[in-house]
Amino acid sequence: MVDLRTHWLGLALPSPVVVASSPIGDDLDALVSLERAGAGAVVLRSLFEEQLIDEQMAAHRFIDGQVDTDAESRSMMPESGMFTMGPDAYLVQIRRAKSALGIPVIGSLNGTSPGGWTELAGALEASGADAIELNLYDLATSLTEDGHDVEARQLEVVRGVCAAVRVPVSVKLTPFYASLPSFAKKLRGVGATGVVLFNRFYQPDIDLDALDVVRHVRLSTHQELPLRLHGLALLSGRVDLELAASGGVHSGDDAVKCVLCGAAVVQLASAILERGPDAMRSIVAGMTERFDTMGYERVDHARGVLALDKAPDPHAWERLQYVRTLQGWRPRRGGKWK
Ligand SMILES: Cc1cc2nc3c(=O)[nH]c(=O)nc-3n(C[C@H](O)[C@H](O)[C@H](O)COP(=O)(O)O)c2cc1C
């Protein structure tokens, strides 16, 4: 039977299937069940920059009453009741998860501006986090901050977090970079050990009756997987970073595809939120079965065998596939287009 043991961020994992950052990490019983079902590690929910800055400002207001913000900027701050867990409770949760589990526990920070909040990574480490996942969920809205500026700002955030800890740091990215490989290479340069591909973009809808924006989290389907497979294949073997897939993994075969494209680990949120520990069990079992059929003895041997580093000119190869795909399209029999 294939050996699923692997390494992620230098940590030894019993399997490459990881619980993604989400509310699942709040529930210790669920985490224990997921470990028994085959999880290789767990990432706790995020602590947000906005939450940490708000706490710091509240402390300043309390101490000298001098720090204040105008009404407009206050209306842009999240209400303090919005967050499930403050920083202190979060550190307690890391300690509790560490003592309840044998698998690595990864803390998550989430923010996009350089500043003192990144030092909190050190407190996560001191509470026992085996690694830090830094989520750079960032959508450019400025007319004056160009792509280079956005990347420089994000790299400062990563540098700040990496400087605050000795444990490894992985960076969770959105798919929207002019050059993902070049940005990934720069992430390595400022100290990151891994990247997680990708954040899901929580696209709002419009309520036409209320004439308002509707925001809700829709769980993923495996239709979101190809974007991740492409990102993995683009980076695997070409940058000195470990790769994780996040988004759209719902079956053992989905997980196998991620590994073939270069993932060291796959992360699950939606599948667990929908089906509980059974999702973990069936994905681990499905992976095992598929790798056995393919004849792999170790999951590590399959990593990256379908990655783009095998192509002598990845850019030309991408163009060729694009042209082939469009030119190869034929109407389905009976399909209507006129
Ligand atoms: C309810 C919910 C809460 C989430 N909270 C976080 C979070 O706090 N930090 C984070 O980095 N990702 C968060 N995510 C994103 C997941 O970690 C994951 O990247 C995303 O759901 C895609 O994976 P999936 O297709 O397996 O759901 C959350 C997802 C869901 C569904």
The ligand as an SDF file (V2000), in Angstrom:
LIG
                    3D

 31 33  0  0  0  0  0  0  0  0999 V2000
  -16.5870   29.2080    6.6030 C   0  0  0  0  0  0  0  0  0  0  0  0
  -15.1830   29.3840    6.1300 C   0  0  0  0  0  0  0  0  0  0  0  0
  -14.2770   30.1190    6.8940 C   0  0  0  0  0  0  0  0  0  0  0  0
  -12.9660   30.3200    6.4520 C   0  0  0  0  0  0  0  0  0  0  0  0
  -12.0980   31.0250    7.2220 N   0  0  0  0  0  0  0  0  0  0  0  0
  -10.8190   31.1910    6.7920 C   0  0  0  0  0  0  0  0  0  0  0  0
   -9.8730   31.8950    7.5820 C   0  0  0  0  0  0  0  0  0  0  0  0
  -10.1600   32.3550    8.6950 O   0  0  0  0  0  0  0  0  0  0  0  0
   -8.6170   32.0480    7.0940 N   0  0  0  0  0  0  0  0  0  0  0  0
   -8.2280   31.5430    5.8870 C   0  0  0  0  0  0  0  0  0  0  0  0
   -7.0730   31.6720    5.4920 O   0  0  0  0  0  0  0  0  0  0  0  0
   -9.1080   30.8560    5.1150 N   0  0  0  0  0  0  0  0  0  0  0  0
  -10.3730   30.6860    5.5320 C   0  0  0  0  0  0  0  0  0  0  0  0
  -11.2530   29.9920    4.7510 N   0  0  0  0  0  0  0  0  0  0  0  0
  -10.8140   29.5020    3.4290 C   0  0  0  0  0  0  0  0  0  0  0  0
  -10.3940   28.0230    3.4860 C   0  0  0  0  0  0  0  0  0  0  0  0
   -9.2440   27.8640    4.2970 O   0  0  0  0  0  0  0  0  0  0  0  0
  -10.0710   27.4810    2.0830 C   0  0  0  0  0  0  0  0  0  0  0  0
   -8.9390   28.1730    1.5580 O   0  0  0  0  0  0  0  0  0  0  0  0
  -11.1990   27.6720    1.0910 C   0  0  0  0  0  0  0  0  0  0  0  0
  -12.4530   27.3370    1.6800 O   0  0  0  0  0  0  0  0  0  0  0  0
  -10.9950   26.7580   -0.1240 C   0  0  0  0  0  0  0  0  0  0  0  0
  -10.9340   25.4100    0.2340 O   0  0  0  0  0  0  0  0  0  0  0  0
  -12.1860   24.4070    0.0790 P   0  0  0  0  0  0  0  0  0  0  0  0
  -12.5210   24.3430   -1.3680 O   0  0  0  0  0  0  0  0  0  0  0  0
  -11.6560   23.0980    0.6150 O   0  0  0  0  0  0  0  0  0  0  0  0
  -13.2930   24.9810    0.8910 O   0  0  0  0  0  0  0  0  0  0  0  0
  -12.5580   29.7650    5.1950 C   0  0  0  0  0  0  0  0  0  0  0  0
  -13.4740   29.0070    4.4570 C   0  0  0  0  0  0  0  0  0  0  0  0
  -14.7550   28.8090    4.9010 C   0  0  0  0  0  0  0  0  0  0  0  0
  -15.6870   27.9750    4.0620 C   0  0  0  0  0  0  0  0  0  0  0  0
  1  2  1  0
  2  3  1  0
  2 30  2  0
  3  4  2  0
  4  5  1  0
  4 28  1  0
  5  6  2  0
  6  7  1  0
  6 13  1  0
  7  8  2  0
  7  9  1  0
  9 10  1  0
 10 11  2  0
 10 12  1  0
 12 13  2  0
 13 14  1  0
 14 15  1  0
 14 28  1  0
 15 16  1  0
 16 17  1  0
 16 18  1  0
 18 19  1  0
 18 20  1  0
 20 21  1  0
 20 22  1  0
 22 23  1  0
 23 24  1  0
 24 25  2  0
 24 26  1  0
 24 27  1  0
 28 29  2  0
 29 30  1  0
 30 31  1  0
M  END
$$$$
